Amino acid sequence: MAAIRRILCPTDFSEPSLEGIKAGNDLALRFSGEVVLIHVIPPVHAITPAFVSSGRMLGDYYEEMVRVAKDALQETAERCFSKDIPVQTLVLRGNPPDEIVRTAV
């Protein structure tokens, strides 16, 4: 059986995704693999009038979302993965399924 070297763990910070992270931790321990923990920020579909009047406000919104996601990923990595597992955190923007598959390839 081929060794697993890289484990992709996408999360939306829900309880079910945390179960997947636990499985990722177990795989990484078993195969001495590294983990890529990702969160994808989806596009804004419902834009309020305040966002329409200023593209800058939309940019500020995404910057804040990225900052919060990075902090949450770091905290999740520290809390959910064994200390001897290398964990890379990654925040992406786009359609979550597409970005997860693109990262996996």
Beta strands, then each sheet from edge to edge (+ up, - down):
strand 1: 6-10
strand 2: 34-41
strand 3: 87-93
sheet 1: 1+ 2+ 3+
end
